[in-house]
Amino acid sequence: MTDQQPHFEELLNQLDQVVQQLEQGNLSLDQSLTAYEQGVRLSKHCQQLLDQAQQRIQVLQNDGSNA
């Protein structure tokens, strides 16, 4: 299956790379804006994955307390 979504760790690594590029300060303004936009998208995607994981944990905890 080639349509697989990247794993959280891969997204976090990409986000870290974007942050490093921005911190180095070697990008033009346009490149910086593009990198920032990419960082925001990656951050939102990571947050969605974390929210999904938290929901799964809550379901598991609720199932355990109902047993």
Secondary structure as UniProt FT lines:
FT   HELIX           8..24
FT   HELIX           29..65
//
